[in-house]
Amino acid sequence: MMKTKIDKAKVFVKARFKSEGSVLRGTVEAAGLGFETRCELESAEAPEKVASVVRNAENGCYVMQTIVKPTPVERRFTLNGAAFEPESFWKKV
């Protein structure tokens, strides 16, 4: 542990998303437009010690790192127990 006393912490997160198209027409598309975070801290510790806590918190957060760094996604599908490739049935636009 870092032994840095944080007296109070509040974290606010805003996520922006959009979706377009139609589920019925098969044209639906969702997208993330961005995230905003605000962290309000109170501490009598030196700012460099608090900054180290913030750095470690962000670097150790799985969600933050997944958003900040490109993350590969491996997708597999089965249909009735057999391998299934849904993309092979999609119309090319």
SVG drawing of the C-alpha trace seen along z (x, -y; Angstrom):
<svg xmlns="http://www.w3.org/2000/svg" viewBox="-38 -20 43 49">
<polyline fill="none" stroke="black" stroke-width="0.4" points="0.0,0.0 1.1,-3.6 0.2,-5.0 -1.2,-8.1 -4.2,-9.5 -7.1,-10.7 -9.7,-12.3 -12.4,-12.5 -12.9,-11.4 -15.7,-11.8 -15.6,-10.4 -18.0,-11.5 -18.2,-9.7 -20.1,-10.8 -20.5,-8.4 -21.9,-9.5 -23.3,-7.0 -25.4,-7.1 -27.3,-4.6 -28.6,-4.9 -30.5,-2.9 -33.2,-0.3 -33.2,3.1 -35.9,4.3 -34.0,3.3 -30.8,4.7 -29.0,1.3 -28.7,0.5 -25.3,-0.8 -24.2,-1.8 -21.2,-3.9 -19.4,-5.3 -18.9,-9.0 -16.6,-9.5 -16.2,-9.5 -15.5,-12.2 -14.2,-11.7 -13.9,-14.1 -12.2,-13.2 -12.5,-15.6 -10.0,-14.8 -9.3,-16.2 -6.0,-15.4 -3.4,-17.1 -0.7,-15.0 1.8,-16.5 0.3,-16.8 3.0,-14.5 1.9,-11.7 -1.8,-12.2 -0.8,-12.3 0.9,-8.8 -2.4,-7.5 -4.3,-8.8 -1.8,-7.4 -1.9,-3.9 -5.7,-4.0 -6.1,-4.8 -3.4,-2.4 -4.9,0.4 -8.5,-0.1 -9.5,2.5 -12.4,0.4 -10.3,-2.7 -7.5,-0.7 -10.0,1.1 -11.3,-2.3 -8.0,-4.1 -6.1,-1.3 -7.4,0.6 -8.5,4.0 -8.9,7.0 -12.3,8.8 -12.5,12.5 -16.0,13.5 -17.3,17.1 -20.8,18.3 -22.5,21.6 -25.9,22.5 -27.5,25.7 -24.1,26.8 -22.2,26.3 -19.9,23.5 -21.8,20.6 -20.6,17.6 -23.4,15.0 -21.4,12.6 -21.7,15.1 -25.4,14.4 -25.2,10.6 -25.8,8.6 -22.8,6.5 -23.7,2.8"/>
</svg>
